[in-house]
């Protein structure tokens, strides 16, 4: 491992973030002298400091461990700011909702767009383009439709699943059927007073596991988020998200497979996609490269 090369990368990324050695040292919790030694190639940060530094500088910490050839090669890679254009997906969903008489879905489309107006996805590390928030639910809806889902409640819940949690809409104010409101309520994560976040999370996934439609929406939601996590999450957040996915979301796919045969093929496809993304991400982490 080339200590000089790693030190140069630390210095380069720090300067790009417009931080002094002292400011970076304060964020990490080390002395400015320690940062200076890293950048001069005299010492290497341990893995915990490397993760904290990567998070502070908003880069994947594998960047610091790439050799010069890998780093130079990556400069020629074009990064997609989005997988699919939200305007095109909106038109697609509107078209199949009208054609297939999915009335709740059609109304949810407009309601969702109004609720999320002015909201944008978290910007990517390698792109400054602002992506409208609705790109996420629209992509989920297109994926579900491609999988053969034609259930009006499921499609509407996919479009509305973040409106309560992120837009301040109350469940009782959703102008949709009781079935749609129930699904959105199950999919909305809240931490009740007197309960820890981890306790609330366990209760949240437990309730979802008893409803096949909610299970389906949640696994599609996580599949979409796992597909984009490396572009926006810090390294530490990626590890936390992988652990949460394996502990809570993967069991929902087993529930679908065992208890809802009508969704078993979809469960297999989504499971394959999520596992592929998780395992690829793990192999890209620096401890897998040593």
N, C-alpha and C positions, 0 to 999 in steps of 0.2 A: 504494500500500500504506500503510495507516494505522499509523504507527509507535506512536502513542499507544495505539491499540486492541490491538496485538500486545503491547505492554508490560503493559497491564492484564491480558491473558490469562495471560502468564507469571507475573505476581504472584499471580493468583487460583489457578492450578494449583499453584504452589509452596506457597502457604499451605494449600491443601487437603491437600497431601502432608506438611504439618507440618514443613517445612524452612525454615531461615533463609536469607537471601541468602548468607551466608558458607558454609553447608553445601552449598547448590546450587553455588556457585562452586567449592568444593573438588572436588565430584564431576565437574564439567565440565572443570576444569583452567584456570580463569580467575580473575581477582581479584574480590572482592566488589563493587568499584567498577564493574566491567564489567556485572555482574548488575543493579546499581542503575541504570545508564544504560539498560539494555534496558527495565527496568520503568517507567522514567520517560519512555520514548519518545525518548530522545536518540540512541540507536544501535540497530542491529538485529544480532542474532547471525548469524554466517555459517551456511551450511547444515550444516556438520559439528557446530558447537556446538548448533544447533537439534536435530539428530538425537540427540546425546548427552543433551541436556536432556530430550527427549521420552522417551527410554529410561529415564532416571533417575526421571522422574515417572510412568512407565507410562501414557503416552497417545500416540496417533498424532500425529506432529508437524504434520499438516495442521490440527489443532485450532487451532494458533496463527495460522494464515493465513486462517481463515474470516472473512468479514465479519460484522457484528453480526446481520444478517438471517438468515444461514445458521445462526449459533450459536443464535439464539433459536428458529428453526424446529426444530432438532434436539432441543430440550428436549421437544417434544411427540411424539417418535418412541418407540414402545414397542420395547424390545429383547428378543428371545427369548433366554433363557438356554440353551436347547437347541432343536434342530430337531424331534426326536421324543422321546417319553418312553421311557426304557430299560425300564421294566416292561412297557409295551405291546409293545415290540419283542421282548423276551424271549419273551413269550407267542406272538408271531407266528412267531418262529424255531422254537420248540418245536413249534408246531402243524404247520408244513410239514415239519419233520424227521421227525415221527412219521408223518404222512400219506404222505410220499414215501419212507419207509423209509431215510432218511439216518442210519444208525446211528452213524457216526463223528461226524457233526454233532451228533446228540442228546447223545452223551456229552461232546463238547467243550463244549457249552453249560454243563453243570453244572461241569465242570472249570475252565473259564474264569472263571465267576462266583466259584468258591472261591479261585482264584489271585489275582484282583484285588480280593478283599474288603477294604474299608477304603481303597481307592485312589480318588482323585478326579482329574478333569481339572483342568488349570490354570485358575484362576478368570478370568473375563472382566473387561475393564476397566470395563464399565458394569453389571455384575451381581455380586452377592455370593453367589448361590445355588451350592451345591456340587453338581456333577454327577458321578455315579458314573463311574469310568473305563470300565466295560463299555458305556457309551453308544456309544463309538467302534467297537469290533468288532461290536456288534449292528447299528449303522447300516450298516456295510460289508456285513454278511451280508444284511440286508434289501435293500440296493441290488443286490447280486449276484443275489439271487433274483428281483428285479424285472426284471433284465436277462436272465433265463432260465437262469441257471447252476443246474444240478442235479447237479453233480459233488460227490460226498461228500467227497473229499479236499480240494478247493478250499474248500468251505464250512467244513470243520473247521479248515483252516489259517488261514482268515480269523479265526475265533474265537480261535485259539491264537497268532496271530502275534507277540504281545507278551509272552507268558507267560514265555519264557526270558529275554528282554532286560530286562524290568521286574519280574519276580517271583522271579528266582533259581532257576527250575526248570531242571534239566539236560535236554538233548535226549534222552539215553538213558532218562530217567525219565518221559518222556511216555508214558502208557498207550494209545498209538494205533498204527496201522499204520505200516509202514516208509515208505510214501508220504507220509503226513501228517508224520511226523517229519522227513523229508527237506525238505519244503517249509518247515516252521518253521525248520529249520536255515539254509536259504538266506535266509530273511527276517530272521534275527537279525543285527543289526549289531554287530560286535566289532572292536576295534583290536588286532591281534596285537602282541606285544612286538617292538620294533625297527622298527615300521612307523608312519609318520605317519598322522594321521587322514585326510588327503586321499588318501594311497596306499590305505588300507584302504577308503575310500569307492569308489574306482575299481574295486578288486577285487570289492567287494560287488555293485555294479551289473553288473559284467561276468559274474559267476556267475549272477545272476538272469536275465540276458538269454538264457541258454542253456536256460531252462526256461519253457515257455509258461504253466504254471499259476502259477509264482512271479511271472512278469511281470504276470499278471492281478491277483493279490492285491496286489502292490506299487503298481500304478497306481490301484487302488481305495483303497488306504490313503492315497496322496498326494492323491487327489481329495478325500477326506474332510478331510484336514488343511488343504489349501489353502482349503477352504470356511470353515474356522473360524480361520484364522491371524490375521486382522485384529482379532479380538476379544481375543486373548491375547498376540500377539507385539509386541515393540517395533518401531519403524520400521526399525531396522538389521537386526533378525532377519528381518523381512518381506522386505527386499531380498535377504538371503542365501538365504532359502528360495525366492524366485522364481528366482534364479540357479541354485541346485541343481536345482530342478524342470526348468528348461529344458535344463540340461546333461546330466542323468542320467535323469530320468523320462520326458521326452517321447520319447527314442529307444526306450524300452521299448514305447511305443505303436506305433511303426513296426515293431518286431519282431513284435508281435502281428498287425498288419495284413498283413505280408509272409509270415510263416512259419506262422501259425496261423489259417487261414481261418474256422475255427469261432468265433473270437473277434473277427473283423474288425468286425462291426457294433457290438459292445460297445466296441472300441477307438475307433471313430468317436465314439460318444456320450460316452465318458469324455474323449477329447481335446477335444471341443467344450466340455465343462463346465470342464475345467482351463484351457483358453485363455481362455474367457470370464471366469473368476475372476481370472486373472493380469492380463489386459489392463485389466479394470475397476479392479483395485487400482493398477496403474501410473498410470492417469488420475487417481486420487484422491490420488496423491503430490503434494507441493507444487511440485516443479519442473515438473510438467505443467500447473500452474495459472497460472504466471507469464506 
